[in-house]
Amino acid sequence: MLVFFRSLSCLPLFVKGNYRFNIGNLPLFLKPKRATITNTMVQFDEEKEEKRLEDLRRQEEEELVQVLAQSKYGIASVNLANVPIENEALRVIPQKDARALDVAPFKLLGKTIHVAVRSPGKPEVDRLKEELINHGFTPIFYMASEASMEKVWERYKELSYAEETKAGGLDISNEMLAEVTKKIKSVKDVEQEIKDNAHEKATHHVSHMLEIILAGAIAVGASDVHIEPEETQVRLRFRLDGVLQDVLFFPSTTYKLLNSRLKLLSGMKLTSSNAQDGRFSIFLGGEEISMRTSMIPGAYGESIVMRILNPKTTQVKLEDLGIEPRLFEIIQKEIMKPHGMILLTGPTGSGKTTSLYSFLRRIYSPEIKIITIEDPIEYHVEGVTQTQVEEEKGYTFLEGLRSALRQDPDVIMVGEIRDAETAKIAVESALTGHMVFSTLHTNNAAGVIPRLIDLEVNPKILVSALTLSIAQRLVRKLCPHCRKEKTPDEKETATIKKILDKAAENKKDLSFYGIDKEKPFMLYEPVGCDQCNVTGYKGRIGVFEAIYNDESIEKIIPNNPSEREVDTVAQHQGILNMREDGVVKILKGVTSIAELQSVVDLEEELGSNETAK
């Protein structure tokens, strides 16, 4: 028997400790001694070999847990090696009880608590379940390995340390958030609420201040919260409708406590001042709102940005995006097709993801399978299988797309086409019976075809695959409570008239939009009131243009056309470009000319040889 094992190439020459081998059901324990080899040079890293064996042992343990969880206990298993541990979950079951019961809470969603257990069959687990239910929680148990349990238990140490710091405890009361949200109607209310509570004890003040900041940001519809240390004070700003707005300034001493508290909540390292990312969740009105936290070092302290991922912001219906009626009919027709490719273009923050989600919601049916590959998954869409890119693990958009195709999907959404290989597979997918939605970085709809050809997509295949190219921007809507009419000046009149004349020249029916270019124009401008946080704007809407593949477009694709050539040929399709769509919205009082000019070049004419003056 020993001779047999010595013949195995996997047996280490220098080993420590006891090793257990199984032959059938017969366990065999060996205690090998250090081997001596003469006339042979053997290079052996003992520490590396021990680490490899330890990794194998852990892998085997995880596999065993998976098998036992399903076959013996009928519950799911969990490997917590790469799962974020939520501090709020740790507070539900104290460390002493967790270790005594051999359990580890790791996630809390509302009143649903996810708990890892080492031995699901223990009667103590049943008693814990009853106790959690009696306290209003809905427990979900998973079987986990010893390594997973240790990871959670280690986090208790950090939690205990944090509770002793000046930042205070970890409680962020969802009831308090809801109460504060009702009080706050504007950015001024946020500032006043924080000042009214400035007399509180330092630790309580920081806790309440954070609640007010979060509740206030959600109440006024902010997408981001920025906390920026300066030389003598700290600036707090909200991003409202894409524009940052000052809320208040506060002392650096308060910032230090706030910084520690946010690190604690977001699962970051308290002692590190390097760039870190984290997240936590809050619940308002039964809905989970994720907060994605980012910290980077600065000259006077760490700059903190909290991204508010409110599901309500992406639950926009297709008809509410601001798409003009004729283009709306085309989009609705194209997204319902069984195969093809629809690409959205635009800069970061132009609303592409919101538009894609609205497409998915419109076409969703229990009869079709929809898979998305996103970076990251910011919002969850019911009935859709969503996967997240993890490049450090090799799961890129390319690998995600390849994997998704093996899942027999009907519709695939790829968050972004970044490279030639992804572009080629996406195009091929559109030709093999799949509907593909994705985004591409170009300035306009006419740039999609040249960009794909630049990514080495075969033009002859592209003719059959690409169905619709859409470009979009977001403009702020004028506040309906305080906007006022204004007569455009000479330059504004000339700019608008030039755009409308070009549209008429391309036989676009302006009367369909209730516009007579021969009559005097009347515009609107922002004023500012309590309803719009004194900005003059409230909410945002899209400005769109699109090109669909008709016979004339298909003819020029094999010739590697430029943006200008594509735009010139597409003009006869009768779809408004972004300049024209924006001007229609200006004349209808939806937005202002200044706002439109901030996102769309009103002088540029791709389809014209005229030089902008």
Phi, psi and omega in degrees: 000317180293325178297320179300315182291326179293339179279350181284130181290339184278350183285122181292148179281322180242113184222161177237154170080186180263146177235141184245126178240147178248130171239104189065236177260007185263113178280142178231124181257130178240145173234082186291152177255165181295124182277150177243125183236131180253153178059020178223131178269114181244122176264119185218124178261100186298317182295319180294320181293321178295321179295320180297318179294323178294320178297319178296319179299316180294320179298317179296322179296318179296320179294320178295319178300317179300315181294313181295318182303315184279313188281323185263319187252345178066030176235170179280158174252163179215136173253110187274011182301322182241020180259127178294136180264123184271129181299325181297326179291322180298328183286342180288319179242113181301155183303316182301315180291321182299315180290320181295322183270354182062046179232164181211103177288137184226348181210140179226119177239103185064244177254009177265118181247131180261125187232129174270140180229148180278318181229094184300338184277356181294140177296333179298328179292320177297321179292322177297319179300314180297318181295319179296317180297320179297333178269010175090007180266156172247101184278141172236120185259145176229149174271138184220160180281170178297322180297320178297317181297318181298324179300316180292316182296328177295326180294335177299326180297316179295322179296316180297319179296317184296325181292340181269351181279171182292343181292347177082195184284187185258359186292124165240108187286118177293329177295318179295320178300316180296321181294316180293322180302323180293328182284327189271125179241342183211172178298324178299324179296326178296312179300315183293320180296320178293318180294324181294337182253013183291341183281349183294162174304145189311310183294320179292323181298317180296317179300311182291324180298316179296319177300318180293319180298313181293312180296319180296317180298318179292319183297322183269359177082028179287147178264337181215152172241126180246125176241111192235109179291135175241185187299317185243352183202180181237133182263133174249125180227148173248144171265112181248122180052040176085358183238132179285140181224130179297138175253305177191171173245143179219165187292155180294330179297319177293323181300319182299319178292320180294321179300312180298320182294318180291323176299318180298311181296324187271000179075028179267168177283125184293327186268355182267139175247013175282171178298131181221152175234146178202183178200158172208171183234149171232161184233126178228125178059033178082001180252139177275129175243116181275139177246116180261115187257137177229135177231133174228146181291142178228181183296326185242012181141179183281129174281129184247130174232125176250118177271125182266113181259080182271117182306331182297331184290336180257358179275054181263129179288154181304321183286349181260005182285340182101017181283130181294152192308316183291318178293326179301317180297320180294313181298315181298323179290317185289321183289343180273355180290153182285341179207164182135184180222128176240123183244136176251139179234159181150160180289171176302134179085014181267005175091015183298316182297318178300318179295316180298318178297322179293326175297314183297319180294324182292322185267351186301138176206146177300346184274351181236154178253126179243129178236137176240148172239112189233161179215093353265181171283110182264328181223145181262135180248123183298135177084002183244134176277113183249132177238152185244135178294135174225087188296327180294340177258006178086004180266086181266179175301322180296309180295323178298319179293318177299316180293320181298323181294336178279354181265009180054055180276158171265323181231135178235132173246118177257121185308321181199138173266111186252337187221171185296319183295317178297318180299316182295315181293323179297317179294317179296324179297321179294335180272346184251032172092016178246148170264124184245125172250138177199179177236156182217147180268098171220165182279337184204176182294327181292341182277353183295311183296310177301324181293317179294321177294324176296332177273018172070025173283133180297118182303326182293326177284323181301327180305318183272337187273311185286127180251325185207133175245127183235134173245146180212156172223162176249133174238149177285141178273139176297139178295121182292344183276336186227359180298152178223153180287152175212149176271125183296147177282181186298317182292318180296319179298316181296319180296313181295317182296321180298317180293318180292322178297319179295321178296317179295323179298326178271017174061038174267126187282098181286335180295336177299333180259010178073030182244129174244108186289352179272345180271156178299143181272148173231124182251176176232152179225157181285153177237300181113129178205181181295333182290335184240023182056035177058030178258338184088353181232149178212112181085170178227160180217156183274150170242124192236159165210157182206155175226125177253154184279098173256188185298320182292324178290318180299328181292326185269343183302315181297344182268012181051064185289157175276171177302316182298319181293318178297315181297318181298315181292326185284346184300329183289349182291344175081008179271134179295139172276179186297325178296314182291318178298319179295319180295321176301317180291329177293312183291340177269359178080016180285319180218179181254160180293327178295319179294317180296318180296338181285344181237343182229133177281107183283351181264335185290137178226093181298323185272012183234152177269003180290147177262129180296134181263000000 
